[in-house]
Amino acid sequence: MSLLRRPLRLRPLVVSLLPLLATSPLAHAADGPAPTELEAVRITGSRIPRASVEGPSPVTVITQQQIEAQGYRSAFEALSALTENTGSVQGEDFGNTFTPAANTINLRGLGPNRTLVLVNGRRQSDYPLAYEGSVNVVNLANIPSALIDRIEVLTGGASAVYGSDAIAGVVNIILKKSYEGVGINVKAGTTEQGGGDNQRLQVVGGSTGDQWEAIFGLEIANRKAIYGAQRDFMDSLTDDPRGVTPLATGVAYRRNASTNGYIDPGADGCDASSGLYGGSVFRAQNPRQGWYCGSNEAAATFWTVQTEKRNIDAYSALTWHLNDRQELFADVAIGTARIYNNTRAPSWTSSRNYFYNQNSGQLESWYRRFAPEEIGGVQRNANRFLESSWSFNVGARGSLGSSDWDYEAAYSRSRYENRTRRPVLLAGINDYLLGPKLGTRNGVDVYAPDPARLYQPLTPNEYENLSATQESRNAAWLQAATFSVNGQLFDLPGGRAALAAVVEAGSQGYRNRPDPALATGEFWNTSAGIPSGGERDRYAAGVELQLPLLERLTATVAGRYDQYRAAGDHLGKATWSTGLEFRPFDSLLLRASAATSFRAPDMNYVFASETRGYNPGMTDYWRCRTAGQAYDDCDYSGLSIDYTSGANPQLQPETAKSYGVGLVWSPTANLDFTADYYDIRIDDEVTNLDSSRILRDEADCRLGQTVGGDARDINSAQCQDALARVIRNPADAAVQPNQVTRVLINPINAASESVRGIDLKATARWDAGRYGRFSTRLAYSLVIDHEYRQFAEDDVVDQRNSLDSYQWRSKVNGSVTWAINDWTATLYGMRYGSLPKTDGSGRIAPYITYNASLYRTLTENASVGLIVNNLRDSRPPADKNGGGWPFYPVGNYDPYGRQLWLEFDYRFL
């Protein structure tokens, strides 16, 4: 018989995966000593088929039923809610990012690129654009939940089994393998406060014949955007929880470039633009800099706190049984998505930031922020991400001859394509607002502009003629051929030793193609985009042994060697892992594991061309702190600062070691408890700080301490590096002394990082007779310490307690489910630990939200449900200590408020 069909006769303390979702991992061990016929399956983290759910490393399982009942809209949301996911991320639902069309997670706060994501145990192609412009990740946004059977999450190093990336853990999304009949699921919902209307249709079908099994699925979804202006606690700067008079967002202003002060538009100078941003523009004053035209509502108007999205995803799989011992398989997945997001209003700053005004005889800088009334609505400024992806797997599996050894040979290929369309201003905007260039004076452009033009609104037709769209085309791909075998070797005191071996060969690559028009000068304030991309080959071989040393003691060891080849260079890495499982009695499992792991250098770090660009909305932290000004109310905030970013083909792999000890205890069939300690240490970590972080470090080093009061030595390697990356005008420059002109960025192997903590979980079930059946789950993760060192000579930074780190120190979630007759109700809660206040004075209190669902079975084939997320309509916790708009930690929490869905499910048999 084939591997998937052959039953194994095992000791009573081992339990099949099939009842995993409803019962304790060791529950059946307490029921009695009768041997059980069980089916061998693979659990994430091992290639050896086994019937024991729990192994030497903890694996968390999220079922498709949990995803629906606990109010998750997608696999991404379910994974984000894991207590082990203590790191914050910027992604699709936090629109103000480099990659708003992608979703990813951050296990253990070690970065989204250090978690390996698999679908049915196989790698997927990367998202074509680097996350936050730096690292490569797999997008979790386009995996249809209707086809998910379960998600298995292993936390800890697993490179000895899977190769690169598995430093913080492995996420294995396992899709349904069989289905009888056709099921239709319709779901529609909205938010109580407005925006976010969404609809979803899912169809799943399948059938089984004498020699074949087939399944297909389709998901069509549509979701409207949510704008910051639709939430009353962030739609205006007057919502500041401190209750202070806000400094209005600049809509139009003139600045004296020598003094940095505003040039007063006059008592009625802002009247022409007063109708913009819903009639909110007025003559505003900065007490230190003077008068300008501003608005308290402009900041929230364009920002999508949830993107608009339309997607279609399809999947189909076929298994053909040649005989009882051999089978062929194939599956294919196809997806398309259209994502729309806004990050900020279109704006213009005079060329080179300042010019010589022939009329006033001084150096000036002009600024203009355009409003929805001028451009034809907020959607006219939307970034559009047009995406398509596909993957397929084909192969054969079965038994080798008449032996008990099984094999699998497979070929996989996947590709992800992205077209990013961004609105831009044309070069003519400069002449439109300043008039014709009259020459130069000491190297500075000379104009004689009419100030009235700056404050006069454009018409949508005028804006149409002054703007355009630039498009980049991006793609990433991956292919792999694998051959694996597994079987039993010899007898040991505890049973038969088992072995699994695998060889792999494949390649991966990516390509980014910017708009050619960037090089022509057609667009305002853009530089030529440089195409980038690359491809590398990968080869690997690994072996894994399971050794039942005694009846109640089992050891597992694994080793693997991976080699990457690109441009004639070879980069290799060997990894190992070992684990012990000890069962002193049937209901208790004690376990321990140790492993090495690695991450091959990110493709973007190795192959990206030198990039020149500018970061809008930046803050010169050193000048703000020197002037004694808060960051959100500083003369040197909201700046556009140029940067240069380059690749480093000489990067080496990041290496890591992970250790874990724990226990699983099931005193009864209806109660179980797990406790696990983890320790992960990374060396040779790639460091690529963003411009904002470099400017923060530079300020800390120049001033000798952080905002939170931690000491910094200006002579340390870290400080010398930060100072060298920030290029400023000389202190005695005639214009803009000490102004930042450029920040230099490039990745290097330098840092080290470690994190330790504990995970506690418990589940209980009980039958209340005529009052129904109850079940409850509780999970808790605590980060004991999280340390980071950028260079070997630097002091260790306490990331866990740092008032500059926005990672959670703890997370708790739990649920209670009550089933009675045809009704099933679930209440789910999540508690997020505290976060730092922006001014470094302390921490924001923990935050708790609740979701609820109620389902009723109408007939044997039909059910209906009501789901409510954020049951109490809680607002994200406010930062009352100078965090500035939008007044809460973006990237840690969402501002959606209460959301409601109705769901109907019907199955045709």
N, C-alpha and C positions, 0 to 999 in steps of 0.2 A: 504494500500500500504506500501511497505517497506520504510525504512528511505531514501534510495538513490533515490527513485522514487517520494515520496510524495511532491507536490509543496506547498509552503507557500505563503500566500497573505500578503505582507508587505508594509510598508509605502514607499513613493517614494524616501526617502533619503537613502534607503538601496539598494545595488546593488549586483547582482549575481557575483560569482567568475568567471563564464564562460568568460565574456569579459575582465577580469582583464589584460590580457597580452597586449591588444591593447588600452585600454582606462583608464581613470582616475578612482581611487577608488570611487570618489564621482561624477563622471562626469554625470551620468544619473540623479542625483538629480537636475541638472540645466536645464534639458530638459523639465520638465513638471510635473504636479502633479498626473498623472494617475497611479493608483496602478498597480503593475507588478507581474505576477506569477513567482516566483523564486524558485530555488532548494536549499535546505539546504545542506550545506557542513561543514566540519570541517576545521578550520584554525589552523595552528600550534600555540600552546600555550593555547588551550582550547579543552575540550572534548564535549562542547555543540555545536550541529550543528547550524549554523547561515548563513544568507545570506549576512551579511555585511563583506566586505573584510577587512576593517580597524577596529581595536579594541583598547582596552586600552593600548596595547603594540605594538610597531612597528614590522612589519613582512616584510622582503625583499623577493621578488620573482624573481628567475632566471629561465627563460624558456629554453626548449631544443633548440628553435630557437636562443635565445641569445647565448647559448654556442657555436653554430656553427658560427653564423654571426660575433661574436666578437673575433674569433680566438682561443677559448679555445680548448685544446685537450681533456679535461676530466672534470668531475665534480670537481675534486680537483683544477684545474687551475681556474675554474669559481669562486669557493669559496675563493681561495687565493686572487683574485682580488678585493674582497669586500673591500670597504673603512673601514668597521668595523674591518677588519682583520689587526690590527696594529702590531701584534707580528710576529717576525721572527721564522722560524722553520728549523730544519735539517731533511731532508727526502730523498726520492727516487732520486730526481734530484740534490741532493748535496751529491755525493757519499761518502764523507769522514765522515761517521757517524756510530753509532751503529745499526741503523735500516734503511739502504738505500733501503729496499724493501717496505717501508710503506710511505704513504703520509698522512699528517694531517694539520690542520689549527690552528690558535692561535688568536681567537677573543679577542679583547680588550687588547691583550698582557698579558693575565692572565694565559697562559699556555695551550697547546693542550689538556690536560686531563680535563679541566674545561668547555669544550663544549660537550654537549650531541649530538651524531649522531644517527639518526633514519632512517630507510628505511620503507616507508609506515607507519610511526608512530610507528614502532616497533624497539626495541633495537637489536643490532648486537653484536656478540662475539668480544672480544678484539683481537688486533693483538697479536700473541703468545709471541713475544719478547718485553720487556719493551722499550719504546721510550727513547733514550739516556741512556739506562741501568737503568732507574728509574721508569717512570710512565707508566700506561696502557692507550692505545688509540685505537680508531677504525680506520682501514685502509680505506682511501678513494680511493685507487688506482685501485680497482678491481670492480668498479661499471660501467657497460657499458652505455655510454651516449646515445646510440640508444634507450634505453628503458626508459629514463628519460622523464617524462612529465613536471615536474618543480621541483625546489628546493626552499623550504621555510625556511627562516632563521629568527628566533626570537632572538634578542639580549637582554640579561637581565636574571634575575633569573626566573626559571620555575619549581622548585622542587615540588611546591604544586600541579602541574599537572602531572609531569613526574618522580619525585623522584631524585635520586642522579645524580650528574655530571652537571646539568643544572645551572651552576653559571654564566658563561659568556654568555650563550645562547644555543639555540637548532638549529641544522641543520636537517631538515626533507627532505629526498630525496624521492620524490613521483614518482613512476613508472607508465607507461601507464596502464590503466585498460581495454581498448578496442582498437581494430584495425580491419579494414575491408580490406581484400586482403593481399598481400605480398609486402613488400617494401625491396629493396636492395640498400645499400649505399656502395660505394667504394671510399676510400680516400688514396692518396699516396703523400708523400712529402719528403723534404730533407732540409738541411741547406746550405746556400750559402758558408760558410767557410769550410765545410767538416764535415763528421760524421752525425749521427742522422738520416740516411735514415729510413723511416718508411712507413708501409702499414697497412690498416685497412679494414676489410670487416664486414659489419653489415647487418643482415637479421631480419626483424620484420614481423610477420604475425598474423592474427587473423580472427575470424569469429563469427557470432552471430546466434543462432537458436531461436526457440520459447521459450525455457526454459533455454538457456545457453549462456554464453559468454566465449570466450577463446582467449588467446594471447600468443605468444611465441616470443623469441628473441635470437639472437646469435651474438656474437662479437668475431672476430679473429683479433689479432693485433700483429705486429712485429716491433721492433724498435732497431736500432743499437746504440751503445754507441757513446758518444762524449768524446774525451780525451783532457786534458789540453794542450797537445802538438799540438792539431789541431787549437788552437787559437793564433794568432800571437802577441797578447798583453800579453800573459802569458806563452808562450812556452819556455821562457828562463829567467833566473835571470837578464839578461841584459835589459829586458823590464821595469825594475824598473822606475816608472814615475819621481823619484827624479833625475835620470840621474847620479847616483853614481856608482862607481865600485863595483860590487856585491861580496859578500863573497860566493864562490862556495860551492855547496852542497857536503858534504863528500862522496866519493865513497870507499876509502880505507885509513885508517890512523892508526898510532900507537901514543899512548899518554903516557907520564910519569904520572902515577897515583898520584904521590906525588905533582907535580907542575901543573898538568893539561895541560901542553904544549905538542905540537906535536913533535914527533921524526922524523926528516927530512928523507924522503925516498931516498934522493940524486937527483942529477941533472937528471939522467935517470931512477930514481926509478919508475916513473909512466908510462914509455914507454910500458910496457907489457899490461897495462890496457887502453892504449890510444884509442883503437878502440871501447871501450864500449860506450853506450849511443850515438850511431850515430857518433862515433869518436870525442866526445866532452871532454873526460877526459884529464886533464893536471895537472901539478905540480902547485898547488895553494898555496896561502899564506894567513894566518890570521896574520895581523900585530902584534898582541899581543901573539899569541900562536905558530906561526911557520908554517912549510911547511907540506902539505899533498896532496893526490890525490883527485881532485874534478872535478865537472862538473857543468856548468851553465844550462844544459838542463835536468838534472836528475830529478829535482823536478816535472816537468810536465809530464814526460813520462808515468807513470803508472796511474795517477789519472783520473778516469772517472767523469767528471762534469755532465754527464747524463748517467744513467745506461742503459745497454742493457736489453731489456725486450721482452718476448713473452708470450702472454696470450690468453686464451679462456674463455669466460664467456657466460653462457646461463641462460635463465629465462623463466618460463612458469606459467600461472595463469588460473584458471577456476572458473567460478561462475555458480551455478546451482540454478535456481529459482524454488523452490517447489510450490509456488503460489505467489499471489500478495503481501503477507505479510511476507514470509519466504524465505531465501536463504542460500545455503551452499557455502563455498569458500575454495580454496586451491591454494597455489603458492609454487614454489620451485626455488631456484637459485643455480647454481653450477659454480665454477670458478677454473681455474688452471693458474699458472704463473711460468715463469722461468726468474729469474733476475740475471744478472751478473754485478759485479762492482769491481773496483780496488780502493784501498785507498792509498796505498803507496808501494814502492818497497820492496821485501823480503830483510831482512837485518839480520846481525848477530853481536853480541857483545860478547867479551870473557866472559867466565863463571864468575859469581859474579862480573861482570864489570871490575875487575882487577885481575892480577895474578903475581907471581914472575917469572921473566924471568932469567933463570939460565945463559943464555949467556951474558946478559947485566948487571946482578946483580942489577936490580931495579924492582920496581913494575910498571907494564904496563897495559894499556887497549887497546885492538885492536877492530877495527870496519871494517865491510865490507858490502857494499850495492851492491846487485846483479842486473845485467842489463838484458834487454830483449834478447840480443845476447847470454847470458849464460843460460837462463832458457827455451828458445824455444819460445819467443814472450810474449807480455804483457798478453795475455789471459791465459797463463799458471799460472799466479798469481791471477786470478780472484776468488773472493768469489762468490759462487753460492747459490742462495736461491730458493728452490723448494717448491712451495706452492700450497695448495688446500683449498678450502672453500666451504661450502654449508649451506643453510638455507631453512627451510620450515615453512609454516604457514597453519593451517587448522582451520575451525571454522564454526559457524552459526551466522546469524544476521537476524533481522526482528522486528516485532511488538509483544508485549506481549498481547496475546488474541485479543480482539476487541478494546483495548485501543489505545491511541495515544503515549504510551510509547514504546520506541525501546530498543533493547538489542543487544549486541554482545558478544559471547563466543568464545575464540580463544586459541589455543596452538601453541607456537612458539619454534623452536629449531634451533640453529646454531652452527657451529664448524669451526675453522680455524687451519690448520696444516702447519707447516713449518719445512723443513729440511735445515739447514745451513751448507754448506761445505766450509771450509777455508783451503787454502794451508799452510802448516807448514814445518819447517825444522826438520829433524831428529836429535836425540842427537849426532849422529856421526859427525855432522858438526864441533863440537868443536875439536875433535881429528884430523879431516881432515886438519884444518887450523893451529892448534897449535902443533900437534903431540901428542904422548902419555903423560899422566900425570905422573910426576916423584915423586910425593909425596906431602907433605905440608911443609910449613915453617912459624911458628908462626900462624898456622891456615889458611894460604893462599896457594892455589894450586900452584904447581911448574911445569913449562914447559920449554923446550929448543927449541922454534919454529924457523923455517926458515922464515925470513921476505919475501923472494921471493914468498913463497906460498900465502901470503896475497894479493900480487898485481897481481898474475897470474890468468887470467880469467878461469872460469870453462867451460867445454863443456856442451851442453844440456843433454848429457847422464850422465855426472857426477852429474849434478844438480838433474836429475831424481832419481838417487840412494841416494841422500842426502835429499830428500824432500818427503812429503806424504800429505794426506788430512785428516783432522779431521772433524767429522760430529756430529752436535747436532740435536736432534729431539724435537720439541716443539709443543704444542697444546693449544688452548683455546676454551672454549665452554660455551654455555648459553642456558637455557631453561626457559620458562615462560608460565603460564596459567593465562588468564585474563578474567574477566567478568565485563561488564559495562552496565549501563542503562542510558537513558536520556529521558526526557519528560517535560511536562508543569505542573505547580503546581496550581497556583491561579492567579486571576486578580489583577493587580496593576494599578495605574493611567496611566502608559505608555504602558501597555500591559500585556501579560501573563508572569509570572515568570517561569524560566526554571531551571532544575536541571540535573546534570550528576553525577553519582557515579561509582566507580571502585574498585574492589578488585583484587589483584595480588599475585601470589605465584610462586617462581622460584628458580633457583640456577645458579651459575656461577663458573667456575674454570679454572685453567691453569696448565700446566706441562712443565718444561724444563729438558731435559735429555742430559747432555754433553757426549762427546765421552768417553767411558770407558778407551780408550788408554791413556787419559791424566794422569791417575793415575799410569801408568806402567813405566814412564820414557822414553818411546819410542820417544817422541817429545822433541825438544830442548827448554829449558827455558819456560816450562809450568808446572803448578801445577794441582793437581787432581781436576777435575770438580765435584762439589757437586750437585746432582739432587735437584730440588726444585719444589714446586707446592702446590696447596691447592684448597679447594672448600668451598663455603659458600652459605647458603640459604638466600633467601630474601622474605619478606612478606610485603604487603602494602595495605592500604585502603585510599581512598580519595573521596572527594565530592566537587562539584563546583556549584555555584548558579549564575544565571544571573537575575538581578532585574531591570526591566524598571520602575524606580521610578516615572518618569514623561515622557511625550511624547518625550522630547528631552534630557532626562538624564537617563543613564543606569549605574548600578553598577554591578560589578562582584566580587565575593569572592570565595576563594577556600582554602581547608585545606587537609592535607595528613599526614599520619604517615607511616614511613618505618622502618622495623626492619631487621637487618642482624644477622645471626647466624653462628658461626664457632667454632669448637672445644669446644663446651659447653658454649661459651661466647655469650651474646646477646648485640647488639648495636642498639639503636633505636634513631630515630630523627623525630620530628614533624615540619612541615613547613606550611606556609600560604601565601596567596597573595590576593591583592585587587586591583581593577581598577575602574576608572570612565570614562565614555564617555558622553560628553555634546555637543550637536549640537545646537548652538544658532540660526542658520539658515541652510537651506538645504545643502549649499556648504561648510560649515565649521564644522570640528570636533575638539574639544579640548579634550585632554586625559591626564590621570595621572595614575600611577601605583606604587605599593609598594609590595615587596615580600621578603620572606626569602628563602634561598636555602642552599644546602649542597652537599658535596662530601664525600662518604664513602671512607675509606682509600684504596689506590690502592692495588690491589692484590699482586703486586710485593713487595711493602713495608711491607706487613704483613707476607707473606709466604716465601720470598726468603731466601735461605740458605746463611750463611756467604760465601762471595766470596773473594778470593785472586787473584790478577792479577797485571798487570803492565800497565801503560799508557805510550806509546811511544810518542816521540816528545814533551815532557813537558818542561816547563821553570821554573827555580828556580828564581822567580821574586825578592825575597829579595836580593840574591847574585848579580843578574844583576844590580839592582838599587844601591846597596852598592858600586859596582865597577864602577858605572857611565856609564854602557853600555846599548845601545838600545836592546830591546828584540830580534829583528831579527838579531842582530849582537853581540851576547853575548856568553861568554865562558860557560855559564850555561844554554844554550838552547839545544833543541834536546835530552833531557835526557829521559831515561826509568825509571819511578818512580813507585814503588810498591804501591798498595792500598789494604785496607781491607774494604769490604762493608757488612753490616749485616742488617737483617730485624728488625722490631719492632712490635710485635703482639699487643702491648698496644696502638697503635695509635687510636685516636678519629677522628670523622668526622671533616672536615673543614666546617665552617659555613660562611654564607654570607647574606648580605642584599643588595637589589637593589631598586633604586627609579628612576622614569622617569616621565617627563612631556613633552607634545608636541602638535602639531597641524597638521591637514591635511586640506588643502584649495584647492578647485577646483572652481575657479571663472567662468570657462566655461567648456564645455564638452571636450575641447582639451588642457587644461592646468591644472596642479595640482602641488602642492608644499607641502612638509612635512618638519617639523623641530622638532627635538627631543633632549632632554637633558637626559643624563643618569648618574647615580652615583652607583657604585658597591663597596662594602666594604667586605673584607674577613678577618675572624679571625681564630685562631687555624690552620693557614696554615702549611702544612707539609714542612719542610725544609730538603733538601738533596743536599747539594752543591757538585758539581763535584770537582775532584782533582785540576783542574786548578784554579777554583774560590777560593778554600780554600787557595791555595798558593798565589793568588793575595791578599786575605784578610790578610793573615799572613804578607806579605810584607808591606801592608798599615799600619797594627798595629805596627809592629816593627819600622817603620820609621815615624809614627805619621800622615801620610797623604797619600791620593791616588795620582795617577799620575796626575789627574785633579786638585789637590790642596785642596780637601775636607779633613777636619781634622778627625783624628781617635784617640780615646782614648785607649791606650793599656790596661787599667784597666777595660774597659767596658766588659759586658758579651759576646758580639759578638767577641771581640778580644781575650778574654780568651778562648773562644770555638775554635777559629781558631788556636791559638797557641797550644792547647792541641791536635789538630788533625794532626799536622805536626811533625813527629818523625825525628830528625836529629842526626848525629854523634856529639859527644862532640866537643866543639871549640878547645880543646887541643889534639884531636885524632891524632895519628901518620899518619894515612892515611885518606884522604878526610875529613878534619875537616869541620863541619857544613853541610856536605852532607845530603840531604833528603834521608831517608831510607824507609819511608812508610807514607802514608796519610790514616787517619781513616775516614770512611764515615758511617753514619747511619741516618735514617730519624727520625724527632721528630716534634710534634706539638708545634710550637713556634712563627711563623711569622704572621704578619698582612700586608695587602695590600689593597690599594684603588685606584680607577681610576674614573675620571670624564671627561665628554666630550660632544660634540654635533655632531649630524648627520643632514645634510641638503640634501634634494633631490628634484629634479624638473624634470618633463617631459612635453613635448609639442608636439602637432601634428597639422599639417595644410595641407590643400589641395591647391596645386598650379595650379589646372586646368590642362591644357595641358602639364605643366612642371612636373607633377607627384605629389606624396605625400611625405611629409617629417615628420620625427619624431626625437626628440632629448631627451636624458637623461643626467642628471648631478647629481653626488653624491659627497659629501664632508664630511669627518670626521676629527674632531680636538680633540686631547687629551688635555684637559685643565690642568689636573695634574695627575700624577701617582706616588704614594708614596709607599714605602716598608720599613718595620721594621722587622729585623730578630728576635730580642728579645725585650721584653717589656721595658727593661732598655736602649735600644740603641736609638741613634738619628734616626730620620726619614731620609731615603735616597730618594732624589728627582730623581726617575727613569726617569721622562720625560726629564729633562734637564741634567741628569748625562752624563758625557763623557765616562762612562763605560757601558752604556746600549744601545744595538743595536735594540731598538724598534722605530717604526716610530711615530712621533708626529702628523703627518697629512697624509692623502691620498685623492686624488681626481681622479675620473674617469668619463668619459663621452663618449657619442656616438652620431653620426648623421647618420640617415638612409634615403636614397632617393630611392623611388620605382616609376618606370615609365614603363608603358607597361609590357614587360616581364623581365625587369631588376630590380635588387635590390642591392644597394651598401651600405656598412656600413663602417664608419671610427670610430675607437675606440681609446681613449687615456687614459693613466694612468700616474699620477704624484705621485711619492713617495717623502715624506718629507726628510729632511736632516738627516744625521747620524753622530755619533762622529768620529773624526779622531783618529787613534790608539794612537798617542802620547799625546792625551788630550789637544791639542792646539786649538781646535775649532771643526767645523763640516764640513762634506762633503756636497756639494751643492745638492739640490733636483735633481731627475732623472726622465725623461719623456720618455715614449715609446709609439709607435702607432702601432695598428693592422688595417688591412683593409680586406674586403671581397667583392667579386662581384659574384652575382648569376644570372643566366638566366634560365627562364622557357622555355624549348624546346617544350614540349607538355603538355597536361593536366596531364600526369603521369611522366614526366621526367624533370630533371633540372641538371645543371652543375654549378660548382662554383670554384673560385680561391680565396685562402686565403693566406695572407701574414702577418706574425707576425714580430714585430720589423721592421717596414717599412723603417726606416732610417738606419738600421743596426747599432744601437747605442751600444757602449760598456758600460759595467757597470761602474759607476763612480769610478775613481781611487783614492785610498788613497795615497796621495803624502807625507804623514808625517810618514813614517816608519812602515807601516802596513806589509811590507814584502810580499813575493809571496803568493797568486797569484795577489796581488795588488788591490783587491776590497773586499768589505764585503761579504764573503761567507755566505750563509743562508738568505741574504736579496735580492740578485740579481742573475740572471743567466747569463752566458757568451755565450749563444747559438748564438747570432747574428740573422741576418735575416733568417727566415724560410718560406718555400713556400709549399702549398698543392694544389692539384687538387682533386675535389670531384665530383662524379656522383651519382645521386639518381634516382631510377626508382621504380614505384609502379604498381604492377599487381592487377587489380581490379577483 
